[in-house]
Amino acid sequence: MKWFKHHSDASSDEFISDLEDRFGLLGYARWWKLLEVIAAQMDETDKCSLEYSWKKWGKFLKTNQNILKTFLKHCENNSKIILTEVEGKVKIEIPKLLEIRDNHTKNKQATNKPLASDLALEVEVEVDKDKDKEVDIKHKVKDVWFDEDWASYPRKAGSKSKAKKCYLKSVTSLEKRDEFCRKTKLYITNTDPVYLKHGETWFRNWEDHAVAETVIHKSKEDQKFDDKFAGINKFMARAIQEEADEQNNICKGDRVSDSKQLNPSSEG
């Protein structure tokens, strides 16, 4: 309940006047405080009671147990409350609250106006939808990432679907994607193509694989050896080509000689 009716001439009420006479302004204050405490927990149901210990009721109404019992007994005798005590628990029921409550919730329901709780639920649903959209977009972006990274990997052996599943688990953000690309580029650059891992294997274990953080540069000695070996290869290739050309010329000469022997009249 958001509020209840409090008539401006409430002080003239016989019961309220009697409260003031017997308990002073504190009696007046305790009565309205009691109404507020119980009304605060009322909803669209007809529950108009609360149950607490004597100690807690005394804390609410700022008094000790003896004065509280006298006050509540006076209210009960005037048919303002229904007082029930069971095993140290005191239940106070005030049926009058059903008459003076605001009907705010029922009015909202009757005019089809959304309640705060409904609005909260709608907001929650909208937030959930937004989150779903965001997740869906992220998934689509990651799918694009995978397609690009799979296409750029030289050795596409193994299961692409398994590689994608592992990729999506490990590449969870733009930072992770950058790390994957950087590490993959270094791995490809520094590894002989013959020994590159299968695509599925690399996409599954790329985080566990240690790679050099820079492109590996060969030492001068290794480079000289490679240059020398390349020179030897060129020399051998040239020698092989020359030998092939020589053999080819010999074959051509033999064919000419054979032709002359078969057609001697052509010489004249």
Backbone as CSV, one residue per row, in Angstrom:
resi,resn,N_x,N_y,N_z,CA_x,CA_y,CA_z,C_x,C_y,C_z
1,MET,0.847,-1.194,0.000,0.000,0.000,0.000,0.881,1.242,0.000
2,LYS,0.578,2.190,-0.923,1.363,3.415,-0.993,0.917,4.439,0.047
3,TRP,-0.384,4.492,0.311,-0.900,5.452,1.289,-2.282,5.008,1.762
4,PHE,-2.724,5.574,2.856,-4.099,5.343,3.325,-4.712,6.688,3.708
5,LYS,-6.029,6.696,3.771,-6.751,7.946,4.033,-6.570,8.384,5.488
6,HIS,-6.191,9.621,5.635,-6.054,10.209,6.969,-6.859,11.513,6.962
7,HIS,-8.068,11.450,7.505,-8.948,12.623,7.484,-8.366,13.752,8.329
8,SER,-8.566,14.948,7.866,-8.021,16.114,8.568,-8.651,16.321,9.952
9,ASP,-9.853,15.749,10.181,-10.501,15.893,11.495,-10.363,14.628,12.334
10,ALA,-9.300,13.825,12.021,-9.117,12.565,12.742,-8.978,12.782,14.246
11,SER,-8.410,13.903,14.639,-8.214,14.170,16.077,-9.540,14.286,16.820
12,SER,-10.617,14.570,16.090,-11.935,14.712,16.720,-12.625,13.378,16.930
13,ASP,-12.053,12.326,16.316,-12.644,10.992,16.475,-12.624,10.576,17.943
14,GLU,-13.690,9.935,18.376,-13.838,9.566,19.798,-12.700,8.669,20.255
15,PHE,-12.330,7.702,19.430,-11.253,6.776,19.792,-9.918,7.518,19.882
16,ILE,-9.641,8.384,18.909,-8.378,9.124,18.899,-8.309,10.072,20.103
17,SER,-9.422,10.726,20.390,-9.449,11.637,21.549,-9.165,10.881,22.827
18,ASP,-9.767,9.687,22.940,-9.552,8.863,24.129,-8.091,8.434,24.245
19,LEU,-7.469,8.144,23.099,-6.044,7.775,23.111,-5.201,8.907,23.673
20,GLU,-5.489,10.126,23.209,-4.727,11.287,23.676,-4.933,11.511,25.164
21,ASP,-6.185,11.304,25.624,-6.470,11.498,27.046,-5.715,10.475,27.889
22,ARG,-5.665,9.264,27.456,-5.067,8.182,28.266,-3.543,8.124,28.114
23,PHE,-3.037,8.345,26.872,-1.609,8.136,26.617,-0.881,9.398,26.136
24,GLY,-1.604,10.495,26.034,-0.997,11.735,25.556,-0.752,11.663,24.050
25,LEU,0.044,12.619,23.556,0.332,12.654,22.130,1.123,11.409,21.675
26,LEU,1.827,10.783,22.629,2.525,9.547,22.283,1.538,8.462,21.867
27,GLY,0.384,8.415,22.524,-0.652,7.448,22.152,-1.145,7.709,20.745
28,TYR,-1.362,9.001,20.426,-1.786,9.396,19.073,-0.727,8.959,18.044
29,ALA,0.532,9.257,18.348,1.625,8.932,17.433,1.772,7.420,17.253
30,ARG,1.647,6.663,18.343,1.808,5.210,18.249,0.704,4.586,17.389
31,TRP,-0.509,5.119,17.500,-1.599,4.573,16.712,-1.327,4.730,15.202
32,TRP,-0.933,5.911,14.785,-0.655,6.122,13.364,0.612,5.388,12.917
33,LYS,1.549,5.262,13.820,2.751,4.481,13.505,2.390,3.018,13.286
34,LEU,1.506,2.491,14.114,1.044,1.111,13.980,0.354,0.896,12.633
35,LEU,-0.483,1.856,12.244,-1.152,1.774,10.947,-0.133,1.761,9.800
36,GLU,0.872,2.630,9.909,1.877,2.721,8.849,2.670,1.423,8.707
37,VAL,3.077,0.829,9.831,3.887,-0.391,9.809,3.144,-1.531,9.117
38,ILE,1.872,-1.690,9.457,1.096,-2.784,8.861,0.723,-2.471,7.416
39,ALA,0.353,-1.213,7.146,-0.037,-0.834,5.786,1.120,-0.976,4.802
40,ALA,2.330,-0.770,5.282,3.496,-0.799,4.397,3.696,-2.158,3.740
41,GLN,3.242,-3.221,4.412,3.433,-4.551,3.835,2.194,-5.069,3.102
42,MET,1.137,-4.257,3.024,-0.088,-4.687,2.348,0.060,-4.598,0.833
43,ASP,-0.491,-5.579,0.130,-0.508,-5.554,-1.326,-1.946,-5.637,-1.795
44,GLU,-2.189,-6.174,-3.013,-3.554,-6.226,-3.510,-4.404,-7.292,-2.823
45,THR,-3.785,-8.118,-1.974,-4.566,-9.085,-1.191,-5.193,-8.379,0.004
46,ASP,-5.967,-9.120,0.769,-6.662,-8.531,1.926,-5.917,-8.755,3.238
47,LYS,-4.648,-9.082,3.140,-3.871,-9.266,4.362,-3.618,-7.914,5.018
48,CYS,-4.101,-7.775,6.243,-3.924,-6.505,6.969,-3.403,-6.767,8.374
49,SER,-2.399,-7.636,8.470,-1.854,-8.001,9.780,-0.358,-8.238,9.677
50,LEU,0.281,-8.167,10.840,1.696,-8.479,10.959,1.918,-9.243,12.254
51,GLU,2.959,-10.050,12.262,3.261,-10.849,13.452,4.732,-10.692,13.806
52,TYR,4.996,-10.161,15.011,6.350,-9.990,15.510,6.398,-10.354,16.986
53,SER,7.613,-10.370,17.513,7.776,-10.582,18.958,7.424,-9.286,19.695
54,TRP,7.202,-9.384,21.013,6.938,-8.190,21.818,8.091,-7.194,21.705
55,LYS,9.298,-7.741,21.652,10.477,-6.880,21.600,10.503,-6.056,20.308
56,LYS,10.189,-6.713,19.188,10.225,-6.004,17.916,9.089,-4.994,17.815
57,TRP,7.891,-5.344,18.324,6.790,-4.381,18.324,7.158,-3.166,19.175
58,GLY,7.810,-3.435,20.311,8.234,-2.334,21.181,9.232,-1.429,20.489
59,LYS,10.092,-2.035,19.659,11.077,-1.242,18.916,10.386,-0.362,17.881
60,PHE,9.364,-0.928,17.201,8.619,-0.146,16.218,7.911,1.045,16.863
61,LEU,7.296,0.803,18.015,6.449,1.823,18.634,7.150,2.580,19.757
62,LYS,8.465,2.349,19.911,9.313,3.117,20.830,8.784,3.100,22.278
63,THR,8.551,1.896,22.774,8.078,1.795,24.160,8.434,0.435,24.718
64,ASN,8.244,0.285,26.059,8.547,-1.003,26.674,7.331,-1.926,26.609
65,GLN,7.538,-3.172,27.010,6.496,-4.193,26.831,5.251,-3.908,27.661
66,ASN,5.406,-3.420,28.867,4.241,-3.184,29.733,3.332,-2.094,29.156
67,ILE,3.944,-0.960,28.753,3.148,0.126,28.179,2.527,-0.324,26.857
68,LEU,3.295,-1.109,26.095,2.799,-1.595,24.808,1.571,-2.486,24.997
69,LYS,1.626,-3.369,25.977,0.482,-4.263,26.225,-0.756,-3.455,26.618
70,THR,-0.568,-2.442,27.470,-1.696,-1.601,27.894,-2.286,-0.864,26.693
71,PHE,-1.393,-0.333,25.844,-1.836,0.415,24.667,-2.618,-0.488,23.710
72,LEU,-2.073,-1.662,23.399,-2.723,-2.565,22.453,-4.030,-3.122,23.010
73,LYS,-4.062,-3.358,24.321,-5.298,-3.860,24.938,-6.405,-2.820,24.826
74,HIS,-6.041,-1.539,25.000,-7.015,-0.457,24.868,-7.565,-0.423,23.432
75,CYS,-6.663,-0.583,22.451,-7.097,-0.595,21.038,-8.006,-1.785,20.755
76,GLU,-7.670,-2.919,21.351,-8.492,-4.115,21.140,-9.866,-3.950,21.771
77,ASN,-9.912,-3.364,22.958,-11.205,-3.163,23.638,-12.115,-2.219,22.867
78,ASN,-11.515,-1.364,22.064,-12.304,-0.427,21.256,-12.545,-0.965,19.841
79,SER,-12.255,-2.268,19.679,-12.513,-2.960,18.410,-11.745,-2.365,17.233
80,LYS,-10.574,-1.806,17.509,-9.755,-1.249,16.444,-8.736,-2.253,15.901
81,ILE,-8.357,-3.191,16.728,-7.406,-4.216,16.300,-7.869,-5.570,16.793
82,ILE,-7.321,-6.627,16.182,-7.512,-7.998,16.666,-6.142,-8.478,17.115
83,LEU,-6.020,-8.760,18.376,-4.732,-9.098,18.982,-4.665,-10.597,19.262
84,THR,-3.618,-11.263,18.775,-3.438,-12.699,19.005,-1.998,-12.947,19.406
85,GLU,-1.821,-13.699,20.496,-0.481,-14.023,20.977,-0.314,-15.524,21.027
86,VAL,0.730,-16.022,20.332,1.011,-17.461,20.305,2.511,-17.665,20.458
87,GLU,2.911,-18.322,21.537,4.311,-18.676,21.791,5.249,-17.476,21.645
88,GLY,4.899,-16.390,22.276,5.753,-15.205,22.282,5.629,-14.334,21.049
89,LYS,4.884,-14.777,20.054,4.654,-13.981,18.854,3.318,-13.259,18.979
90,VAL,3.316,-11.998,18.596,2.114,-11.176,18.725,1.643,-10.779,17.320
91,LYS,0.436,-11.217,16.983,-0.148,-10.873,15.687,-1.154,-9.749,15.889
92,ILE,-0.962,-8.663,15.123,-1.870,-7.516,15.196,-2.556,-7.357,13.843
93,GLU,-3.876,-7.402,13.858,-4.657,-7.267,12.631,-5.539,-6.029,12.730
94,ILE,-5.570,-5.220,11.661,-6.363,-3.993,11.661,-7.284,-3.989,10.433
95,PRO,-8.474,-4.568,10.551,-9.408,-4.649,9.415,-9.755,-3.280,8.827
96,LYS,-9.701,-2.222,9.637,-10.059,-0.880,9.165,-9.185,-0.449,7.982
97,LEU,-7.965,-0.997,7.895,-7.068,-0.636,6.803,-7.639,-1.016,5.439
98,LEU,-8.483,-2.040,5.414,-9.094,-2.442,4.155,-10.065,-1.375,3.647
99,GLU,-10.593,-0.571,4.566,-11.539,0.478,4.181,-10.819,1.760,3.751
100,ILE,-9.707,2.026,4.353,-9.051,3.310,4.088,-7.806,3.182,3.195
101,ARG,-7.560,1.985,2.668,-6.393,1.848,1.799,-6.628,2.577,0.482
102,ASP,-5.546,2.801,-0.240,-5.594,3.678,-1.403,-6.166,3.044,-2.670
103,ASN,-6.205,1.727,-2.759,-6.659,1.037,-3.976,-5.771,1.355,-5.191
104,HIS,-4.575,1.813,-4.942,-3.669,2.216,-6.015,-3.402,1.064,-6.994
105,THR,-3.079,-0.086,-6.438,-2.748,-1.228,-7.287,-3.943,-1.681,-8.100
106,LYS,-5.121,-1.752,-7.436,-6.315,-2.193,-8.160,-6.701,-1.208,-9.252
107,ASN,-6.571,0.083,-8.984,-6.881,1.092,-10.004,-5.961,0.960,-11.207
108,LYS,-4.709,0.692,-10.952,-3.757,0.500,-12.027,-4.152,-0.692,-12.883
109,GLN,-4.547,-1.778,-12.223,-4.935,-2.978,-12.949,-6.216,-2.745,-13.734
110,ALA,-7.160,-2.011,-13.146,-8.446,-1.780,-13.796,-8.313,-0.943,-15.058
111,THR,-7.406,-0.007,-15.071,-7.231,0.879,-16.233,-6.147,0.375,-17.184
112,ASN,-5.668,-0.862,-16.911,-4.634,-1.471,-17.760,-3.344,-0.671,-17.802
113,LYS,-3.124,0.161,-16.806,-1.865,0.888,-16.725,-0.822,-0.033,-16.121
114,PRO,0.377,-0.030,-16.636,1.388,-0.958,-16.118,1.806,-0.616,-14.696
115,LEU,1.929,-1.640,-13.888,2.442,-1.455,-12.528,3.960,-1.317,-12.582
116,ALA,4.505,-0.800,-11.514,5.969,-0.656,-11.443,6.635,-2.007,-11.619
117,SER,6.011,-3.051,-11.020,6.577,-4.391,-11.139,6.538,-4.866,-12.587
118,ASP,5.424,-4.520,-13.307,5.319,-4.899,-14.715,6.355,-4.162,-15.549
119,LEU,6.510,-2.853,-15.244,7.508,-2.074,-15.971,8.896,-2.641,-15.758
120,ALA,9.161,-3.027,-14.510,10.470,-3.606,-14.206,10.678,-4.881,-15.003
121,LEU,9.601,-5.676,-15.119,9.693,-6.921,-15.866,9.921,-6.647,-17.345
122,GLU,9.199,-5.617,-17.879,9.370,-5.257,-19.280,10.795,-4.787,-19.549
123,VAL,11.298,-3.955,-18.640,12.676,-3.474,-18.789,13.648,-4.644,-18.775
124,GLU,13.389,-5.588,-17.876,14.264,-6.748,-17.774,14.229,-7.561,-19.062
125,VAL,13.009,-7.720,-19.631,12.873,-8.455,-20.871,13.607,-7.743,-21.999
126,GLU,13.443,-6.394,-22.061,14.130,-5.624,-23.101,15.637,-5.738,-22.961
127,VAL,16.106,-5.687,-21.718,17.546,-5.823,-21.479,18.016,-7.189,-21.940
128,ASP,17.200,-8.226,-21.641,17.565,-9.570,-22.073,17.626,-9.653,-23.594
129,LYS,16.650,-8.990,-24.269,16.653,-8.991,-25.728,17.898,-8.302,-26.270
130,ASP,18.238,-7.156,-25.647,19.433,-6.433,-26.066,20.678,-7.293,-25.887
131,LYS,20.706,-8.005,-24.758,21.851,-8.878,-24.497,21.919,-9.983,-25.540
132,ASP,20.732,-10.548,-25.899,20.697,-11.598,-26.910,21.203,-11.074,-28.249
133,LYS,20.765,-9.839,-28.597,21.218,-9.236,-29.842,22.729,-9.036,-29.824
134,GLU,23.221,-8.549,-28.675,24.657,-8.304,-28.548,25.444,-9.602,-28.691
135,VAL,24.932,-10.662,-28.048,25.601,-11.963,-28.137,25.576,-12.465,-29.568
136,ASP,24.408,-12.289,-30.247,24.275,-12.733,-31.624,25.264,-12.003,-32.535
137,ILE,25.399,-10.693,-32.340,26.340,-9.898,-33.140,27.770,-10.375,-32.900
138,LYS,28.103,-10.619,-31.624,29.447,-11.081,-31.303,29.742,-12.412,-31.985
139,HIS,28.739,-13.306,-31.998,28.932,-14.601,-32.642,29.188,-14.431,-34.137
140,LYS,28.417,-13.525,-34.775,28.591,-13.298,-36.201,29.969,-12.715,-36.502
141,VAL,30.410,-11.788,-35.655,31.733,-11.192,-35.832,32.814,-12.260,-35.710
142,LYS,32.684,-13.128,-34.723,33.669,-14.188,-34.526,33.670,-15.161,-35.694
143,ASP,32.479,-15.419,-36.265,32.402,-16.296,-37.435,33.207,-15.700,-38.586
144,VAL,33.076,-14.384,-38.761,33.836,-13.705,-39.814,35.333,-13.800,-39.533
145,TRP,35.706,-13.578,-38.273,37.118,-13.681,-37.883,37.677,-15.054,-38.253
146,PHE,36.926,-16.084,-37.891,37.409,-17.442,-38.149,37.587,-17.680,-39.646
147,ASP,36.589,-17.285,-40.433,36.671,-17.501,-41.883,37.903,-16.830,-42.462
148,GLU,38.186,-15.608,-42.001,39.358,-14.881,-42.494,40.654,-15.571,-42.066
149,ASP,40.731,-15.968,-40.786,41.961,-16.561,-40.265,42.196,-17.961,-40.831
150,TRP,41.102,-18.700,-41.039,41.239,-20.044,-41.624,41.716,-19.930,-43.072
151,ALA,41.181,-18.956,-43.794,41.550,-18.763,-45.196,43.026,-18.388,-45.343
152,SER,43.568,-17.658,-44.357,44.954,-17.190,-44.451,45.961,-18.216,-43.936
153,TYR,45.471,-19.317,-43.302,46.404,-20.329,-42.794,46.794,-21.268,-43.939
154,PRO,48.098,-21.489,-44.154,48.544,-22.219,-45.348,48.134,-23.694,-45.391
155,ARG,48.124,-24.348,-44.235,47.920,-25.804,-44.251,46.554,-26.149,-43.652
156,LYS,45.551,-26.204,-44.505,44.168,-26.401,-44.038,43.825,-27.887,-43.944
157,ALA,44.604,-28.607,-43.141,44.349,-30.033,-42.954,43.581,-30.234,-41.652
158,GLY,42.857,-31.350,-41.563,42.064,-31.623,-40.372,40.641,-31.121,-40.544
159,SER,39.891,-31.208,-39.470,38.472,-30.832,-39.500,38.292,-29.327,-39.318
160,LYS,37.677,-28.668,-40.276,37.438,-27.232,-40.186,36.431,-26.925,-39.078
161,SER,35.404,-27.773,-38.943,34.373,-27.533,-37.920,34.954,-27.634,-36.515
162,LYS,35.853,-28.600,-36.297,36.502,-28.737,-34.988,37.444,-27.565,-34.733
163,ALA,38.118,-27.149,-35.789,39.016,-25.992,-35.653,38.228,-24.749,-35.270
164,LYS,37.063,-24.576,-35.889,36.226,-23.409,-35.596,35.716,-23.453,-34.158
165,LYS,35.318,-24.627,-33.714,34.812,-24.778,-32.340,35.874,-24.370,-31.328
166,CYS,37.102,-24.823,-31.548,38.204,-24.479,-30.638,38.551,-23.001,-30.737
167,TYR,38.521,-22.472,-31.943,38.828,-21.058,-32.178,37.853,-20.161,-31.426
168,LEU,36.564,-20.462,-31.529,35.545,-19.635,-30.880,35.657,-19.684,-29.360
169,LYS,36.160,-20.793,-28.835,36.346,-20.902,-27.381,37.524,-20.076,-26.904
170,SER,38.566,-20.011,-27.712,39.790,-19.336,-27.273,39.839,-17.867,-27.681
171,VAL,39.285,-17.542,-28.837,39.299,-16.149,-29.315,38.003,-15.492,-28.867
172,THR,38.006,-14.933,-27.663,36.787,-14.409,-27.044,36.667,-12.896,-27.100
173,SER,37.677,-12.226,-27.641,37.638,-10.769,-27.695,38.542,-10.286,-28.820
174,LEU,38.450,-8.985,-29.094,39.294,-8.400,-30.132,40.763,-8.533,-29.754
175,GLU,41.086,-8.369,-28.472,42.470,-8.506,-28.012,42.989,-9.914,-28.264
176,LYS,42.121,-10.914,-27.997,42.507,-12.303,-28.218,42.716,-12.573,-29.704
177,ARG,41.861,-11.963,-30.515,41.989,-12.159,-31.960,43.317,-11.577,-32.454
178,ASP,43.669,-10.380,-31.949,44.948,-9.768,-32.314,46.119,-10.657,-31.906
179,GLU,46.005,-11.244,-30.719,47.057,-12.136,-30.230,47.177,-13.368,-31.125
180,PHE,46.030,-13.921,-31.520,46.021,-15.089,-32.395,46.699,-14.768,-33.727
181,CYS,46.308,-13.635,-34.321,46.869,-13.251,-35.628,48.374,-13.025,-35.537
182,ARG,48.810,-12.321,-34.488,50.242,-12.039,-34.320,51.027,-13.336,-34.152
183,LYS,50.524,-14.220,-33.315,51.221,-15.465,-33.023,51.236,-16.389,-34.247
184,THR,50.116,-16.414,-34.964,50.030,-17.262,-36.157,50.984,-16.773,-37.243
185,LYS,51.065,-15.460,-37.407,51.966,-14.892,-38.414,53.420,-15.235,-38.109
186,LEU,53.813,-15.100,-36.846,55.179,-15.444,-36.447,55.455,-16.932,-36.658
187,TYR,54.467,-17.752,-36.309,54.636,-19.209,-36.453,54.827,-19.588,-37.916
188,ILE,54.013,-19.025,-38.798,54.102,-19.335,-40.225,55.431,-18.835,-40.794
189,THR,55.832,-17.616,-40.385,57.061,-17.012,-40.892,58.295,-17.797,-40.483
190,ASN,58.305,-18.304,-39.259,59.492,-18.945,-38.706,59.498,-20.461,-38.857
191,THR,58.517,-21.025,-39.566,58.417,-22.482,-39.689,58.465,-22.885,-41.152
192,ASP,59.245,-23.914,-41.423,59.283,-24.467,-42.775,57.879,-24.936,-43.138
193,PRO,57.366,-24.552,-44.295,55.996,-24.941,-44.689,55.730,-26.433,-44.590
194,VAL,56.790,-27.235,-44.799,56.626,-28.694,-44.734,56.228,-29.135,-43.328
195,TYR,56.711,-28.372,-42.322,56.501,-28.788,-40.935,55.374,-28.014,-40.225
196,LEU,54.631,-27.230,-40.955,53.505,-26.521,-40.333,52.480,-27.512,-39.803
197,LYS,51.918,-27.190,-38.657,50.880,-28.045,-38.083,49.626,-28.011,-38.951
198,HIS,48.844,-29.051,-38.857,47.549,-29.054,-39.526,46.703,-27.897,-38.990
199,GLY,45.856,-27.367,-39.833,45.018,-26.246,-39.409,44.232,-26.547,-38.145
200,GLU,43.609,-27.709,-38.094,42.818,-28.076,-36.914,43.686,-28.078,-35.663
201,THR,44.905,-28.633,-35.783,45.812,-28.716,-34.630,46.230,-27.331,-34.163
202,TRP,46.609,-26.460,-35.107,47.051,-25.124,-34.728,45.906,-24.313,-34.102
203,PHE,44.734,-24.377,-34.679,43.607,-23.607,-34.154,43.156,-24.146,-32.792
204,ARG,43.470,-25.388,-32.503,43.102,-25.961,-31.213,44.140,-25.632,-30.138
205,ASN,45.411,-25.628,-30.516,46.480,-25.519,-29.506,47.322,-24.257,-29.619
206,TRP,46.867,-23.269,-30.369,47.720,-22.104,-30.628,48.157,-21.397,-29.354
207,GLU,47.301,-21.411,-28.319,47.659,-20.736,-27.060,48.793,-21.446,-26.342
208,ASP,48.870,-22.774,-26.505,49.874,-23.556,-25.790,51.210,-23.606,-26.526
209,HIS,51.215,-23.169,-27.776,52.430,-23.288,-28.581,53.312,-22.051,-28.415
210,ALA,54.559,-22.283,-28.077,55.498,-21.173,-27.903,56.124,-20.827,-29.245
211,VAL,56.077,-19.545,-29.600,56.709,-19.097,-30.844,57.631,-17.940,-30.526
212,ALA,58.643,-17.748,-31.393,59.557,-16.617,-31.219,58.783,-15.324,-31.408
213,GLU,59.060,-14.339,-30.571,58.330,-13.085,-30.635,58.774,-12.209,-31.803
214,THR,59.875,-12.587,-32.482,60.337,-11.836,-33.658,60.642,-12.823,-34.773
215,VAL,60.704,-12.312,-35.983,61.051,-13.165,-37.116,62.502,-13.626,-36.962
216,ILE,62.708,-14.912,-37.149,64.045,-15.470,-36.966,64.947,-15.059,-38.130
217,HIS,66.071,-14.415,-37.800,67.055,-14.034,-38.814,68.237,-14.998,-38.733
218,LYS,68.668,-15.478,-39.884,69.764,-16.440,-39.907,71.101,-15.743,-39.641
219,SER,72.006,-16.493,-39.045,73.342,-15.956,-38.802,74.065,-15.764,-40.130
220,LYS,75.157,-15.004,-40.108,75.924,-14.759,-41.323,76.460,-16.058,-41.908
221,GLU,76.919,-16.973,-41.006,77.461,-18.245,-41.466,76.394,-19.061,-42.173
222,ASP,75.172,-19.102,-41.529,74.082,-19.866,-42.146,73.672,-19.252,-43.469
223,GLN,73.677,-17.908,-43.514,73.281,-17.234,-44.734,74.293,-17.497,-45.845
224,LYS,75.611,-17.487,-45.484,76.662,-17.780,-46.468,76.508,-19.190,-47.004
225,PHE,76.194,-20.118,-46.079,76.016,-21.507,-46.503,74.840,-21.626,-47.468
226,ASP,73.742,-20.929,-47.102,72.561,-20.983,-47.965,72.849,-20.362,-49.324
227,ASP,73.607,-19.247,-49.316,73.946,-18.595,-50.577,74.840,-19.497,-51.439
228,LYS,75.811,-20.128,-50.747,76.712,-21.032,-51.459,75.952,-22.213,-52.019
229,PHE,75.037,-22.754,-51.197,74.250,-23.901,-51.627,73.359,-23.508,-52.812
230,ALA,72.822,-22.275,-52.715,71.984,-21.788,-53.813,72.816,-21.640,-55.080
231,GLY,74.098,-21.163,-54.918,74.981,-21.037,-56.077,75.291,-22.381,-56.697
232,ILE,75.539,-23.385,-55.834,75.806,-24.739,-56.324,74.593,-25.267,-57.090
233,ASN,73.436,-25.021,-56.522,72.213,-25.489,-57.175,72.067,-24.855,-58.550
234,LYS,72.350,-23.540,-58.631,72.256,-22.859,-59.911,73.262,-23.440,-60.915
235,PHE,74.509,-23.688,-60.416,75.556,-24.249,-61.273,75.144,-25.626,-61.800
236,MET,74.619,-26.461,-60.863,74.205,-27.807,-61.257,73.052,-27.741,-62.246
237,ALA,72.122,-26.808,-61.986,70.981,-26.682,-62.892,71.440,-26.271,-64.284
238,ARG,72.433,-25.344,-64.336,72.952,-24.890,-65.621,73.686,-26.018,-66.339
239,ALA,74.473,-26.808,-65.570,75.213,-27.928,-66.160,74.259,-28.976,-66.708
240,ILE,73.220,-29.245,-65.933,72.242,-30.232,-66.384,71.553,-29.770,-67.655
241,GLN,71.233,-28.467,-67.693,70.577,-27.911,-68.875,71.494,-27.979,-70.091
242,GLU,72.780,-27.652,-69.891,73.735,-27.712,-71.005,73.892,-29.129,-71.516
243,GLU,73.957,-30.070,-70.595,74.072,-31.475,-70.982,72.837,-31.915,-71.770
244,ALA,71.684,-31.447,-71.317,70.451,-31.807,-72.010,70.428,-31.205,-73.408
245,ASP,70.902,-29.951,-73.522,70.946,-29.308,-74.832,71.891,-30.052,-75.771
246,GLU,73.050,-30.481,-75.225,74.035,-31.207,-76.024,73.460,-32.529,-76.517
247,GLN,72.791,-33.228,-75.619,72.170,-34.491,-75.996,71.109,-34.263,-77.067
248,ASN,70.406,-33.186,-76.924,69.347,-32.864,-77.877,69.932,-32.584,-79.264
249,ASN,71.074,-31.863,-79.307,71.737,-31.559,-80.574,72.274,-32.827,-81.225
250,ILE,72.823,-33.720,-80.400,73.348,-34.992,-80.923,72.228,-35.798,-81.560
251,CYS,71.103,-35.803,-80.864,69.957,-36.561,-81.381,69.494,-35.987,-82.716
252,LYS,69.506,-34.662,-82.821,69.098,-34.022,-84.066,70.058,-34.400,-85.199
253,GLY,71.406,-34.427,-84.897,72.402,-34.782,-85.902,72.242,-36.204,-86.371
254,ASP,71.969,-37.089,-85.461,71.775,-38.491,-85.808,70.576,-38.646,-86.734
255,ARG,69.517,-37.911,-86.461,68.318,-38.024,-87.280,68.582,-37.514,-88.696
256,VAL,69.398,-36.438,-88.827,69.753,-35.909,-90.160,70.570,-36.928,-90.941
257,SER,71.569,-37.558,-90.282,72.434,-38.546,-90.911,71.627,-39.738,-91.397
258,ASP,70.718,-40.198,-90.586,69.877,-41.338,-90.941,69.011,-40.987,-92.142
259,SER,68.560,-39.782,-92.205,67.696,-39.357,-93.312,68.461,-39.344,-94.631
260,LYS,69.725,-38.920,-94.615,70.536,-38.888,-95.815,70.824,-40.270,-96.351
261,GLN,71.067,-41.196,-95.403,71.343,-42.576,-95.806,70.115,-43.207,-96.463
262,LEU,68.952,-42.836,-95.986,67.729,-43.418,-96.549,67.379,-42.792,-97.889
263,ASN,67.829,-41.550,-98.185,67.502,-40.849,-99.422,68.806,-40.337,-100.072
264,PRO,69.664,-41.191,-100.671,70.969,-40.759,-101.242,70.789,-39.844,-102.420
265,SER,69.674,-39.962,-103.195,69.467,-39.134,-104.371,69.296,-37.670,-104.070
266,SER,68.965,-37.370,-102.871,68.706,-35.979,-102.482,69.977,-35.156,-102.447
267,GLU,71.177,-35.803,-102.399,72.429,-35.065,-102.290,72.787,-34.377,-103.603
268,GLY,72.424,-35.034,-104.701,72.747,-34.444,-105.973,71.984,-33.196,-106.219
